[in-house]
Amino acid sequence: MQVTVVGAGLAGCEAAHFLAAHGVRVRLVESKPQKFTPAHSSKNFAELVCSNSLKSNDVYGNACGLLKEEMRLLGSLTMQAAEVSRVPAGGALAVDRDAFSAYVTQKIEQDPNIEVVCGEVKTLPEEGYAIVATGPLTLDALAQDIVQKLGGNLYFYDAAAPIVSASSIDFSKTFTGDRYGKGEGSGDYVNCPMTKEEYEAFVDALCSAERALVHDFDKRDVFEGCMPVEIMASRGKDTLRFGMLKPVGLYDRDGKRPYAVLQLRKENCAGTAYNLVGFQTNLKFPEQKRVFSMIPALHDAEFLRYGVMHRNTFLNAPALLNADFSLKTRPQLFFAGQMTGVEGYVESAASGILAAIGCAMRIKGLPPLQWDATTVCGSLALHVSTPNADFQPMNANYGILQPLETQVRDKALKKRLLSERSLENIRAIAAEIGRALQ
């Protein structure tokens, strides 16, 4: 039996890796380097575009950290790649993006059960088992075919943060440290403090700066998790100070808490480039240079990449998909990745594993796993398959998990108990999958 996987992003590579590891032959079709989406530039697979951060690595206090551990227990290739390409980022799991993609590419290309084919898939596979994981920027021909055959497509706009050269940062106007002292060593984030006057001038400039035009921009739906910083600023003068510029848990060299703080995170292992954390934007490039340079530590910043904004497309999944990510009208066809309505790198990769599990079970003639909301994986599977008149992309979060049987008021304890329950259940599920697919 052979499965066709369309797309070698995070979800597609996870799906191909899982199937191959369980003895299934895979034909992985990827358009690069023959043809690129607007957001991609590397020929390697699993290219990270918006950020090098895979979010929190806290297993017992953060839902995305918990999801990562669930994925590790399910044999995730993404988590293997992240471990070997990791860069310091406090409590977050950040990676050298080139090293990360190179690792995944090598693993996929060297797997004897995977045949890699370069080419553009313009229509949904008509026969056999297939997993479509072409991402939020699916190329036009296939996107049109999906709309024609399935309908119900929605869209939102996603924004990426700028990157600056380390050599251009005025480190005399910064201090290092992780919020609340979390992280490794003396601190993995470079903090750029602002006074009240500097902050207010910055917000005023941000709100009046000229934005780049986007096709159908006035009709856009902006996902809250990737809200452009200028839109956040327009919601009120203190919005940023309670968001990405919050000073809480940070103290400067004199032991004082600044009025506002921009955090910079290493973009690569060498530390030659830094990402402006949370500064996704749709400002025109000259405006980004002008406005962001108002932050004292960035007065002479050299921008290696400006922020960009692009359209992300996703399915009306609850009307189309089962909980194993198969198409209701054709159970041999699966979808995975952000196009299913999961949001984020880690969540997309997880959906690739879930789709592959569903596909492998069906190949074996076994009934689909009965996911519940006691795990993050199960909660995401239910999110994309449960009827919802206002379906929107979903990140990993504790709110989508099934509540504990007894009420716990302490938030930290509640998260720990939810995480412990999740890991206990995912271990049992992983063992069940292993027995079923052996």
N, C-alpha and C positions, 0 to 999 in steps of 0.2 A: 504493500500500500504506500502511495506517495501523496504528500500534502503540498499544495502550492501556497507559499506565503508571499504576499505582495507587499513590498516595502521593507527596507532594512534599517528602520529607525529603532528606537528602544523597544517598542512593542513587538515589531516584526522579528528582531534578533532574539528577544526572549522566547517568542513562540517557536522559532526555528530551533533554538538551543534545547528547549524542553523536549520537543518532539524527538529530535535526534538523540538526545540522551536516553530516551525510552525506546529506541530501536526503530523509530519511524523515519522513512526516507523523506527528505524535504527538498523541494525546489524553490529556492529563495530568489525572487525576481526584484531587482532594484534598478531604478532609472538612472542613478548616478553611475559613472560620470558622464553618461550620454546626455542626460538632461537633468537640470537642477530646479528645485523650487526657488521662489524669490528669497527665502530665508537661509538657504544652505549654500555652502561654498567648498566644503571638504569632500574628497572622494571616499573617505572612510565611512563606515556604518555608524549608527547610533550617535550621530553628530548632535552635540549640545549647542543650542543657538543662543538662548536668552541669558543664561547664567551658568556659572560653573558650580552652583550650589544645589545639592540634592536635599536641602532643608535639614531640619534637626535630626541628630543622631541619638536623641534621648528616647530610649525604648519605653521607659515607664512614665514619662511626663509629656510626651508629644505624640500625636496620632501618626504623623508621618514617620517618626522614628520607629514607632511600633510596626508600621507597615513594612519598613525595611527589614525588620527582624523576621516578620512573617515570610517575606520574600526569600530571605536567606535560608529559612527552613524548607522552602519549596525548591531550592537549588538555583536561585537567580543568577544569571550571567551579569546583570547590571551591578549587583552587589559585589561580585568578584572583581569586576573592572574598577569599581569605585575604590576598593581596598588597595589595589596596586597603584592607583594614580592619585591618591589622596593628597591634598594640600591643607595646611593649617587653617582652620576657620572656627575656632572656639568650639561650641557645642554643635555646630553644623557639620554636615558631610559635604565638603567641597572637593573638587577634583581638578587636575590638569586636564583640560578638555581634549587636547590633542592626544595625550597619553591614554585617556579613557577610551576614545573612539578607536585608537590603534589597537588596543587590547581586544576590544569586542570584535573588530574586523578580523584580526588574526585568529581568534578562537572559532569564528564562523567559517572562515575560508579553509581552515585546517581540519574541520570536522568531516570525517569520511561519509557521514550520513547526510551531508548538506551539499547540494549542487547550487552554486551561485550563478545566476543568469543576469546579464546586463541588458536592460531594455525597458521601454515604457509599456505598461499595461493600460490599455485604453478602455476596456470594458470589463465588467465583473466576470470572473471565471464561470463558465457555463456548466462544467462537469466536474465530478469528483470533489474531494475535500479541499477546501481552500480557506485561508485566513487573510483578510484584507486589512493591512495595517499601514496605510499610506499617509497617515498623519493629518494634522489640522490644515496643511497646505497641499492637499491632494491636487495633482496636476489636472488641468482643465478637462481633458477628454474623459478621464475616468470619473471625475466629479460630476460631469454632465450625465454620464451613463447612470451613475448612482441616483441622481435626481430623477432621471427619466424612469428608472425601474422601481425605485423605492419611494421617492418623494420625501416630504417631511424634513428637508434639510434646514438647519438654522445656522446662524453664524454670530460670532462676536469678534471684537478686535483685541489683539494681544500686543503688549508693548515690551520692549527690551531696554535695559539700562545701558548708559555709556560706560566706556572703559578708558582710563587715563594712564599715561606713562608714569611709572614710579619715580623716575628721575625728575619729573616736572612738579612733583608734590612738595610743598614747603613744609617739611616735617617739623620745623621749629614751631609751627602753629598747630601741631597735632599732639595727641597722646595715644599710647596703645593700651588696650584693655578690652575685655569682654564684659558684656552687661552682667551685673551681679557677680563678677569675678569668675564666671564660668569659662571653661576653655583650657587649653594646654599652655603651661608656662606663664609668661608675662602678659599674654594677650595676643590674639590672632587678628584682631581688627585694629585698623588705624582710624582714630576718631578725630573728626574735624569740628571743633566747637564753634559756636556763634553766640555773640551777645544778643540782647533783646533788640538793639538797634539794627545790627547786621541781619538778624533773622527777619525782622519786619520789612526791611528794604528788599531782601531776597524774595520774600513772598509777594510783595507788590510787583516786582519785576517779572516773577514767574507767571502771575495772573495776567499780565498785560503783554507777555511775549507772543510772537507770531507762531502759530502752529502750522505744521505741514498739512497739505491737502491730502485726503484719502478718498478713494472712490466710494461713493455713497456714504461719506463720513457722517453726514447729518442724520442718517438713518441707523447709525451703529448701535450695537448693544455692547457696552464695555464691561467685561467680567471684573468683579470687585477685586479678585486676587491679583490682577495685573493692571490695576487702575493707573493711568498716567499721572505723574506727580503734579502736573499743572491742573488737572481736574480735581485732584484731592485738595490742592491749595485753594481752589475757587470755592470750596465748601465752607470756608471760614478761616480766619487768620491763624487760629491755633490748631487747625486740623493736622498739620504736619508735625507739630510738637507732641501730639498724642498718637502719631503714627510712626513713619519711618525716621523722623528726626527727634524722637523722644529721648530725653537725656536720662531718664530713670535708670538707675543701676550703673551709671557711669560717673567717674570722678576724675578730674583733670590732674595735672602734675602737682597742683597745690591742695589737692584733696577736696576741691569744690565741684559741685554739680553745675555744668554749663546750662545756659538757657535752652539751647538746642544743639543737636549733634548729628552730623552726617557720618555714617560709618563707611569705610572703604574695606573691601575684602580682596585678598590676593586672587588674581585671575589665573596664575600659573605657578608651577613649583619654584621657578627661578625668582619669583617676586618682582618681575619687571613691569607688571601691569596690575592695575587695581580696578575693581568694579565698584560703581557708586550704588551701594545697597539700597534697593527700593526705589531707585530713580528711573523707572520705566517712563518713557516720554514720547510725545509726538511733536515736540517743538522742531522748528526748522534748524538745520545744523548750525548756522551762524548764531542763532538765538541760544542754542544750547551752550555754545562757547561763551557768549556774553553773560548769560544769567548764571550758569554754574560756576563761572570764574569769580563771581561775587563772594563765594565762600572763601574766607581768608586763606585757608591752606591750599586752595586751588586757583589762586590769582594768576598763576602762569601755567596752568594745566595744559598738557598736550593730550589731545583726545585721539586715542588709537582707534576707537570706534564710537560713533555717535549712536544715540538711542534711535530705534526705529519702531514702527508700528505696522502690523500686518493682520490680514484677515485670517481667522481660524474657523474652520468649518466643522460642524459636528452633526450627527444624526439625531433625529427624534427617536432615540433608542428605545424608550419604553413601548412605543408603538411597533417596533421592528424586531427587537432582540429578546431572546430568552436569557435566563440568568447565567447560562454557560457561554454567553456571547454569540450564540448561533442565531441565524436568521429564522424567524418564526415560520416563514413561508418556504424556507429551504434549509433544513437543519444541517446540511453538509457545508454550508457557507457561513463563516464566522467573521466577525469584525473585532478589531483590537486597537488600542491607543486612544489618543485624544478625540478622534472622530466618534467614539462611542459615548462621549460625555463625561469622561473622567478628566480631571484637570491637574496637570503637573507632570514633570518628568517621571517621578517615582510611581505615581498612580498609573501613568501610561504604560510603563514597563510592567507593572503588576498585572494590568489587564491582558498583556501579551501572554503571561504565564497562565492566567485564568482561561483565556480562549484556547490555548494549547491543551490544557487539562481537559476542557470540554470536548475538543476535537479528538483527543486520544481515547477518551472514554467511549465516544460514539463509534470510532473505528473498531474498538473491541466489542461492540454490541452491548455495552453496559449502559445503564441509566445514568443521566447526568447527576453530578454531586448535588445534594440538597444544601445549598449555602444558607446560613442564617446570619443575623447581624451581630453575632458575638465576636466576630473578627473583622478587621478592616477590609480584608479581601472580600469576605462575604457581604459586607455592607455596600461595597462598591458594585458587586455583582447585582445586588438587589436594587441599587440606585438606577442602574441602566435598564432594568427590566420591569420595574414596578410602575404601573400607570400614574402619570403625573401631567396634569394639564399645563403646568408652567415649568417644564423640564429645563434645567440649567446645568452646566458643568459643575462637577463636585470634586473638591479636594478631600484628602484624608482628614478627618476630624473626629473627635470623640462624640460629637453630637449625632453622628449617623450610627453609632453603636447602640445595641440593645441595652437599656438601663440595667443596673445591678438589681438583684432581687430585694436587697435591703437598702434603704436610703442612707447615704454617706454624705455628711455636710462638708467635711474637709476635702477641698478640691484636689490637693496633691495625692491624698490617700485614695480618693475616688479614681483618679487616673491610673494609679498603680494597680488597683484591683481590677479595673477594666483591662489593663494590659496583661496582667497575669492570667486572667480568664481567657483572653484572646490567644496568648501563646500556648496555653494548655490545649486549647481546642485546635489550633493550627498544627500542633505536633501530631495530634490524633488524626487530623485530616491528611497530613503528609504521609503518615504511615498507611492510611487507607488507600491513598493514591498509589503508593509503592506496591502494595499487595495486588491492587487491581490491574496495574500495568506491567507487572513482572513477566 
